[in-house]
Amino acid sequence: MRPSKKQIVLAVLVVGLGTFAGLKYHADHSNKEQIAAVTPPRPGCDTVTVAAATEMAPLLTKIADTYNHSARTVNGKCFGIKIDAVDSADAEAQLVAGWDVRRGDAPDVWAPASSSWLAIFGDDAAEADRSTALVPSSASSIASTALTIAMPKPMATALGWPKAPIGWSELAALAGNPAGWGSKGHPEWGAFTFVKANPNYSTSGLNATIAAFNAGAGSPTPLSSGSVASITARRLDASLEQAVVNYGDDPTAFLRTQQRADTEGKPLSYASAYAVDEKAVLDYDAGNPSGDPKTAGTHAKPRVPLVAIYPTEGTLFSDNPYAVLNAPWSTRDREAGAKDFFDYVVLPAQQKVLTDAGFRGPTKKPGAGIVASPNVSAAGPTVTLSTPSGSTIAALRSAWGLLRKPARVLLMMDVSSSMGDSTAENGPTKLEQAKSAALSALDEFNGADEVGLWQYSSALPPGAQTYQELVPVGHFDIDKSQITAAISTLTPKNDSTLIPAVRAATSQLTEDVEPGHINAVVLLNNAKNNFAADNDQAGLVAALQRSTSGVQIYSIAYGSGADKPALQSYSDVTKGQLYDATDTSTAAEAFTSAFASF
């Protein structure tokens, strides 16, 4: 089953989902540079800490730098602003559990991507018997961006874009049509496919799920627990879920995969549609899918742009609320400084920083970037949906857990001798830490999923194999105890057999591909291949590239000895993802992020 809210909160406390001391461990660990909040406090001034959503943090850091070099004061006192980049879901869970100062300064302000997270906090805090007064139930917006259905332009045009109305219902019908794109005159495009992020972790994934349920319910009024339970609402969302290629906790990872496909001359090969924010469409079309100003201009614009569809039944805005916390660790003075920084952010000069980056203003007024782009609409959506209550969002997430596309996953654990090395002086071994991390993330799966377990290294029984099947891929609800027991008893031994093990795993899954499932390998690696009888890395990558099975590889580069280039190549050619856990203390988050793709 999917983790409960309390399990998610506990995971944040125990395994450390992210690092809040300025550097943010991002959910997708490809080549994206970590975001650093490096603005120093003003000398002689009190420091106000803002925990900001990762897509907003670089821009707020830029604005904070100008604030910190200004002469602004409040009642004769000055303040320095420090921005920490924190995923909205991570921050929400941490605030419910009680902020662990060992992982960074407790914030005076929380600036999540959407007010949905304020509602989620209220519900989670009440359920956990925590004070709901810490986070206000509403807060003023500093910028906004609409959820869109982004499509490669030729595919959108085939549906009648930009003139024809297109909504969730049309996409659900196309997803359920056996003829797929053939019903629109393009059989060469195959089935309609969809990519959205996991609503337990992603704002865009949550907004897409809310909007799809609203469309199914047939009303733009705020969702209730009753409408979430509606058969018609669930039927529409289920049609969309079955078209999903993969989930995940980072929408920009999808766009980086789309960018690779475009660069390779196959822009229509990954997915037909993406549930991402309007700003993300602008970032992608500028050649910068991460949206980080530091990477702007480092990649050419795509050959085939994405265009934004604003669903006719309605969509939601991520309103980027600025919530000054009623926190016992804060002070009245810092609260005043926090409010002064808000007043500064909403001034025209600072708003231009945000709108130039693709955000709309707090009132949803478009900036120059939106107005100039032919691929988004300055007018925005015709119907704007409201954020449901926290309890309704909880019901929605539970419903999504039942409707999401099931997965067929093979977990591969590296047990080569280097896994016996200690992670730190007097610390656990790498394998002990990896085992704990994998076990902590297993509840991402539910009874509809099929999961198996292999270990790999040289000279494994029977017959000195390069891998050993410990639990065949089977129903997770039946086999979970076997998988848990098998992981717990893993021991380090012999040499790494990365290449032959990956070859064997993908071959087996390809033979047994389960239609209607996400078929994938989750690969933990700590050491380069050291098996002379099969060291053909290029041949393996070529074989993976030729495969049409759809088996994806989600690689975890674990420790400094991991073969990151090889792992990156496996994930790239199979349209999976690479998660960087070379800092072994981040293994639990890497496993959670990988398993959240299903």
Secondary structure by P-SEA (a helix, b strand, c coil): ccccaaaaaaaaacccccccccccccccccccccccccccccccbbbbbbbccccaaaaaaaaaaaaaacccccccbbbbbbbbbbcaaaaaaaaaacccccccccccccccccaaaaaaaaaaaaaacccccccccbbbbccbbbbbbcccaaaaaaaccccccccaaaaaaaaacccccccccccccccbbbbbccccccaaaaaaaaaaaaaaacccccccccccccaaaaaaaaaaaaacccccccaaaaaaaaaaaaaacccccccccccccaaaaaaaaacccccccccccccccccbbbbbbccccccccccccccccccccccaaaaaaaaaaaaaaacaaaaaaaaaacccccccccccccccccccccccccbbbbbccaaaaaaaaaaaaaccbbbbbbbbbbbccccccccccccccaaaaaaaaaaaacccccccbbbbbbbbbccccccccccccccccccccccaaaaaaaaaacccbbbbaaaaaaaaaaaaaaacccccccccccccccccccccccccaaaaaaaaaaccccbbbbccccccccaaaaaaaaaaaacbbbbbcccccaaaaaaaaaaacc
